[in-house]
């Protein structure tokens, strides 16, 4: 039996993963890095109203939601529609080494930046070592 497949089906599937669909927009792109005593998560959200951004942390899961809408009204005539619209959601699983109670968020020029301090108990510290006959010394842990 000869099976025929749609040659464009795989292309459509890959395009949906990268660009999303009207019902499910593509994910928001991010960079995440540590700089000293802080962890940063930087999300690209061009054209998003800052009031539509919702950032929550629950049990070390950071969830960012944002919405981008098309202009609406009786006088608006859509000529081209290529940018993804709708609600975007991204979740990050944060380690116990971060102090999520002191998370800071800022939005500037279409970029959402989250700054999370490293918890005090996760920072390197000096440990006192006692040695018989030589007295106490400190070494790096």
C-alpha positions in Angstrom: 0.0 0.0 0.0 1.4 3.3 -1.0 1.0 6.1 1.6 0.9 9.7 0.4 1.9 12.5 2.7 1.5 16.2 2.5 4.9 17.6 1.8 4.0 20.9 3.5 2.7 19.3 6.7 6.2 19.1 8.3 7.0 22.6 7.2 3.8 23.9 8.8 4.5 22.0 12.0 8.0 23.5 12.3 6.7 27.0 11.5 4.1 26.7 14.3 6.8 25.8 16.8 8.8 28.9 15.9 6.2 31.4 15.0 3.1 30.1 16.9 -0.4 30.3 15.7 -3.3 32.7 16.3 -4.6 30.5 19.0 -1.2 29.8 20.6 1.5 32.4 19.9 5.2 31.5 20.0 7.0 31.6 23.3 8.7 34.8 24.4 12.5 34.6 23.9 14.8 35.0 26.9 18.3 35.1 28.1 19.2 33.9 31.6 22.5 34.4 33.3 24.2 34.9 36.7 26.3 38.0 37.4 27.9 38.0 40.8 25.2 37.7 43.5 22.2 38.1 41.1 20.5 35.9 38.6 18.9 37.7 35.6 16.1 36.6 33.2 15.6 38.9 30.3 12.6 38.5 28.0 11.9 40.1 24.6 8.4 41.6 24.6 8.3 44.2 21.9 5.0 46.0 21.5 3.5 44.7 24.7 1.7 47.1 27.0 3.5 47.0 30.4 0.1 46.8 32.2 -0.6 43.4 30.5 2.5 41.8 32.0 1.9 39.5 34.9 4.9 38.0 36.8 4.3 35.5 39.6 6.4 33.1 41.7 4.9 30.0 43.3 6.9 27.2 44.8 10.1 28.3 42.9 8.2 28.4 39.5 8.4 31.8 37.9 5.6 32.5 35.4 5.6 35.4 33.1 2.4 36.2 31.0 2.1 39.1 28.6 -0.5 40.1 26.0 -0.1 41.9 22.7 -3.2 43.0 20.9 -3.9 44.3 17.5 -5.3 47.8 17.2 -9.1 47.6 17.2 -11.9 50.0 16.3 -14.4 50.8 13.6 -11.8 52.9 11.6 -9.0 50.2 11.8 -8.4 48.3 8.5 -6.0 45.5 8.8 -3.7 45.4 5.7 -1.1 42.9 6.9 -0.9 40.7 10.0 2.5 39.0 10.4 3.4 39.7 14.1 2.2 37.1 16.6 -0.6 38.4 18.8 -2.3 37.0 21.9 -1.1 35.9 25.3 2.4 34.7 25.7 3.5 32.6 28.7 6.8 31.4 29.9 7.7 29.4 33.0 11.1 29.0 34.6 12.0 26.6 37.4 14.1 28.4 39.9 16.5 26.7 42.3 16.3 27.0 46.0 19.5 29.1 45.9 17.6 32.2 44.8 15.8 34.7 47.0 12.5 35.1 45.2 11.1 37.3 47.9 13.4 40.1 46.7 12.8 39.6 43.0 12.8 42.9 41.0 11.3 43.5 37.6 11.7 46.3 35.1 10.4 46.9 31.6 12.2 49.2 29.2 12.1 49.4 25.4 10.2 46.1 25.0 12.5 44.2 27.3 11.4 42.7 30.6 14.3 42.2 33.0 13.9 40.2 36.2 16.7 40.4 38.8 16.7 37.8 41.5 19.4 37.9 44.3 21.2 34.7 45.3 20.1 33.6 48.8 22.5 34.3 51.6 22.7 30.6 52.5 23.8 29.8 49.0 26.7 32.3 48.9 30.2 31.0 49.5 31.4 31.6 53.1 34.5 31.0 55.2 34.5 28.0 57.6 36.6 28.0 60.7 38.8 24.9 61.1 40.2 23.9 64.4 43.4 21.9 64.5 44.9 20.3 67.5 48.0 22.2 68.7 47.9 24.8 65.9 44.9 26.9 66.9 41.9 27.9 64.7 42.4 28.9 61.1 40.0 29.9 58.3 40.0 28.4 54.8 37.8 29.0 51.8 34.9 26.6 51.5 
